[in-house]
Amino acid sequence: MERPSPLRIEINYAAVQGTYCAGSCALTTFMTVFLAWKGFSDRQIGYTTALIYGSTMALQLLLAAYLDRHPAFPLRRGAALLSLTAFGLAAVLCVLPLPILAMMAVYTLACATDNSRSSLLAAVMMQYLNRGIPVRYGWPRGVGSICYALLAALLGALMERTSPGILLPAFLLLDLLSLLCLLLLPDPGPQLSVPRPRAADSYLQMLRRNPTLTLLLSGCVLSAMGQCCASTYLVRVVEALGGGERELGLAILLQSGVELPAMLLSSRLLRRWSARTLLTFSFFATAAKMLLILCSGSLAMLYLVLLTSACCFGLYGFASVLFANSLVPEEQSVRTQSLLALSYTSGLGGVLGNLLGGTLIQPLGLRPLLLLSAGLCACGAGLMTLCARRHKRQTAPAAQ
C-alpha cells in the first residue's frame, strides 16, 4: 500500500483543524454572552461551564478506555461520531425552546462531545508520526487558531448587529464541513513494527509509573484553572474597560490570531529548542499574561497584552502534544493525549477554574479573580519546571 504524501496529510489536517476550531468558536467561545442572552446569571454560567468540562472529562476517559481495549478502532471514525452527536444536540438547541435546566443539559452535552474531539484529532496526527510519516503538526494546528480568531471577530461584529442567536447555525454549518474534511483524511497505514503487548494498567497505575507525565499534567491543571478563571469572564474585563461584543470579538481575534505565527514556525523552533524548553517557556508566558491582564487600564493595553498569546498557547499548542507523546510508548499515545486534554482548559483545569470563578466573581469582584488567575498560572509554571528538570535528568544519559 502506497503511503500518503506528508504534504497532502498536512493540508487535509489543516482543513480539519480550521473547520473544527472555527466551529468550537461558534459553540463555546461566546458561551458567556450566549447563556446570558438565554437568561443565565453569572453564577449559572460558571457552573454550566464547569459542568461542560466535567462531562468532557468523563467522556474522554470513556473514549480512551474504549480505544485502549479496541486498538484497531479507527480514530477518525470516533471523531466523526462525536461530530455527528454534537451536531444533533446543537440542532435540538437551535430548533426547540427549552427551559433553563433542559438547555443547560443539552448545551453541556453538545459542548462536551465537541471538546472531546480535540484529543482524538491530536492522536490521529501522532499516528502518522508513529508510523514513520514525517508530517508537521505545528502549522496545520496554527490554521485552526487563525480560523478560530477570524470567526471570533466576525461573530462579535455580527452579534452586535443581530443577536447571539446566530451562533448555533454557524456551528452547525462548520461542524458539517469539519466532518467532511475529517472523512477525507488518508488512512495512516500499519505500524512499522509489531507493537508490544498492551499494558492493562489503570490510569492511576500509569501515572504512578510515570512521574514526569504526572508533573506535566498537574502543571497543566493549575495553569488551566488560572486561565479559565479569567477567560470565561473576559467579557467582563472588556466591559469594565468600556467595550462591548465587537470589542470582545476583536480581543479574541488578537488573542487567537497571534498563535498562528508561532505554530507556523514550529519546525524551526523545534530545530533550535526542544519541545520541553518551548513548553516550559509557554507556561511562564501564560502566568505573565494573566498578571498583565490584571494591570490593563484600557482596551488598547488589553489588546497589547493579548498579543503575548503567541508565546502562550502559540507554543503550548504543538509543544505539549509532542512532549507528552515523547513520554510514553505508542500503545499509550491515545490515552496520554486524552489525559493531556483532560488536564487543560476543556478538562479538570476548566472544571475547577470555572467552579472557582463562578463562586468568587460575585462576592469578590473581577480584580481579585484575575489576581488568583495569575497566581494559579505561576504555580502551574513551577510544576512544569520540576517536570522539565526531571525529564532532562532522565534523557541526559541517552544524549551522551
N, C-alpha and C positions, 0 to 999 in steps of 0.2 A: 504494500500500500504506500503510495507516494505521500510524503509529508507535506502539509500545507505550508505556504510561504509565510515566514515570520511577519513580513510587512502586511500581508493580507489579514493575518490574525490581528495585528495591532490596529489597523484601520477599522476592521469589523468590531473589535472590542471597544475602540473609541466611540463608535456609534452606539454601542450598548450602554456605555457609561454616560454618554451625553444625554441620551433619552431617559435613562434611569434617574440620573441626578436632577435633571430638569423636572421630571415627574415628582420626585420626592420634594423638590422645592415647592411645587404647587400644592402638595398634600400636607406638608408639615412645617415649612419654614414660616408661614404666616399663621401658624396654629393659634397664637395668642389673639391675633386680630380676628381670625375666623370664629373661634369659640366665643370671644366677647360679642361678636356680631350675632351669634346664636343665643346670647343671654347668659353666658357663663361668667362667674365672678373670677377675680384674680386667684383666689384660693382654689376654686374649682378647676381653673386652668392648670395650676401647679399639680394638683392631684391627678388630673386627667393625663397630663404629660408623664407623670411618674407611673401611672397605670399602663400607659403605652409602652414605656421602656421595660417595665416588669413583664408584660406579655411578650415583648420581643425576646427577652432573656429566656423565658420558658420555651418559646417556640424554637429558638436557635439551639437550645440544649437538646430538645427532642429531635430536631433535624440532624444534629451532629451525631447523636446516639444511633439514629436510624442508619445514617450513612456509614457509621463505624461498623455496623453489623452487615451492611449490604454494600461493600466496596465497589461492586460492579454497577451500581445505580448511577446513571449519568447525572452529573451535577447540573448540566444545562436544563435537564428535564425538571429537576427540583426547583430551580429558579423560575422556570416557566410556569409551574403550578402555583408558586407564590404570586407571580404576576397576575395570573387569572383570578386568584382568590381576592387579591387587593382590588382588582377591577370590579368584581361583583359587589363587594362591600361598599366601595365608593359609589357605585351606581345606585345602591339602596339609599344611601345618604342623599344623593342628588335628586331622587325621584320621590321618596316618601317623607312626609312631615313627621318627625319623631319627637317625643318628649325628651327632656334633658338626659335622664338616665339611660334611655334606649340609644340616644345619639352618642352618649359617652361610650357605651359598649361597642356599637358598630364602628365608630371612628377609631377607637382603640385597636380593634382587630384589624381594620384596614391599614392603619399605620404600622402595626406590628408585623404583618405579613410583608409590607413593602420594605420596612427596615431590615427584615431578615434576609432579604436578597443580597445585601451588600457582602456578607461573609462568603456566600456561595459564589458570587461573581469574582471575588478575590481568589478563592480557591480554584476556580476554573483557570485563571491565568497561571497560578502556581503549577497546575497540572502540565501545562505546556513546558514550563521551565524544568520541572522534574523529569520530563521525558526527553530532555536534551534539545528542545526547540528554543533558539536564542531570542525570545521575544522581550520587548521592553515594556515594563509595567507603568513607568512614570508618566510619559506623555499621553497615553490613552486615558489614564486616570485624570490628568490635567484637563483634558477636553470635558470631562464630566464637571469639573469645577467651574470652567468658564461658561458652560451651558446653564449650570445652576445659577451663576451670578447674573448672566444676561436675562434669564427668565425672571429672576427676583426683581430686577429693575423694571422690567416690562409689566409684571403683575402689580408692583407697587403703584405705577402710574395709572394702570387700568382700574385698580380698585378705588383710587381717588376719584375717578370719573364715574365709575359704576358702583360696584359693591363687592365684598368678599365672596359673593355667590359665584363669581367666575372661576374660583379656584378648583372646584371639583370637576367641572367639564374639562379644564385644562389638563388635570391629572389623567382623566380617562383617555384622552387623545394620546398623551405622551406614553402612557402605560402600554397601549396597543403598539405604538412604534417601537418601544423597548423590547416587547415580546418578539416582534418580527425580527429585529436585529439580533436578538439572542438565538433564535432558531437558525439563523444564517451562519453562526459561528461554526468553523470546521471542527471535526472530531479530533481530540488531541492524540489519538492513537494509543498503542500498547506501551507499557513501561519498558525501559531499556533493559531491565534485568528482572529476574524473578523476585518479587517482594519478600521480605522477611515475614514470618508468621505474625499476624496482627495480635497485639497485646490485648489482654482482657482487662486492663487496668480501668478503674473508675476515674472520673475526673480528679478526685481528691488524691488518688494514688499517683496519677500522672504529674500533678503539681508538686507533690512531696518529693518525687524523684527528680524534679527539675526546678531547683530553687531559683535559677536565673529567670526562667519563664514566669515563676510566681512573682518575683520582684517586678518584672516588666508589667504584668497585669495589674498588680497593686498600684504601681505608679500611674497607670492609665486610669484606674478607677478614681483616684484622688484628683488628677488633673481634669478628668471629665466632670466630676462633681463641681469643681470651681467654674468650669466653662458653662455648664448648664444653669448654674445659679444666675449667671449674667446673661447668657444668650437667650434664654426663654423670655426674659424681661428686657431685651434690647430695645423693644418698642417703647418701654417706659423711660429708658435712657434718652432715646431720641425725643420723646415728648417733653422730658424735663429740660431739654436744650432748645425747645421751641419748634420741633419738627413734627411731621405727620406721616401718613402712609407713603407718600412719594419719597420723603427723606429716608424712611426706613428701607424702602426698596433700593435706594442709592447706597445706603450703608452696607446692605447685604451684597450688592454688586461689587463694591470695593473690597469687602472682606473676602469674598469667594473668588473674585476675578484675579486678584494678585497671586492666588495659589498656582495658576497655570504656568507662569514663568519658572517657578521652582521645579515643577513637575516636568516641564519640557527639558530642563537642564539636568534631570535626574541622572542620566547616563554619565555626563561629565562630572557631576558632583560625586558620584559613586566611584569614579576612577581616582579621585583625589582624596576623598574621605570615605570611611566605612559607613555602612547603614547605621551601625551602633553610634558613631560620633554624630551623625546628622540627626538621629533620633533624640539623643541627649540634648543637643542644642535646641531642637524644636520645643522640648519641654520647658526649658528656661525662657525661651522667647514667648511662650504662651503665658507664663507667670508674669513676665514683664508687661505684656499686652493687657492683661487684666488690671494690673495696677495703673497703667496709663489711662485706661477707660475711666477709672475712678477719678483721675485727675483732670479729665477733659472738661473744659469750661465753655465750649462752644461746639456747634456742629462741625465747623471746619477742623477743629482739633480732633474731634472724634473720628472724622474721616481719615485724617493723617494717621491716627493710632491704628485704625483698622487695616491700613496698608501693611502693617507688620505681620499680617496673617501669612504673607509669603514665607516667612521664617517659622511659622507655627504649623498649621495643617498642610501648608505647601510642602514642607519637608516630612511631616508625620505621615501624610497620606501614602507615600511609597516606602519610606524608610521603615515604618512599623511593620508592614506586610513582609518585606524582605528579611528584616531582622528576626521576626518571630518565626518565619519559615526556616531560618538557619539554625534555630534552637532545637528542632525536633526532627525525627525520621519522617520519611514521606508518608508512612501509614498513619501518622498523627497530624498531617497537614490540615485536613479539613477541620478536625476538632480544634486545632490551635487557632486557625483563622476565626472560627466561631467564638472561641474564648476571647480573642482579641477584640472582636466586635462587641461581645457581651460586656467587656470591661469599660468600653468607651461611652461616648455620649448617647448611643442608642441602646445601652445596656445598663449594667449595675450603676455605673457612674451617673447616667442620666436619671435613673430611679431615685437614687439618694440625693442628687443635686436638686432635682425638681421638688422632691418632698421637702427638702430644706428650704428651698426658695419659696415654695408655696406657703410654708409655715411662718417664715420670718419676714416676708416683704411687707405685710400689712402692719404687724406690731412694731417692727424696727425701721422700716423705710428702705429706700433704694441704696443709699450710700453704704450703710453697714453691710448690706448684702454683697455689694461689689468688693468691699474690703475682705470679706470672708472668701469670696471667689478667688481673689489674688493669693490669699494665704493657702488655700487648698491646692492651687496650681503649683505654688512653691514647694509644698510638701511632696506633690507628685514628682516634681523635678529632682528632689532629693532622693527619692526611691529609685528613679531612673539612673541617677549617678551611681548608686550602690550596685544596680543591675549591670551597668556598663563596666564597672571595676571588676565585678565577679567574672563576667564574660571574658574580659581581657586576660585575666589570670588563667582561665580555662583554655583559651586559644593560644596563649603565648608559647607553650611547648611545641605546638603543632607548627607555629610560624617559624621556629628556629631551625 
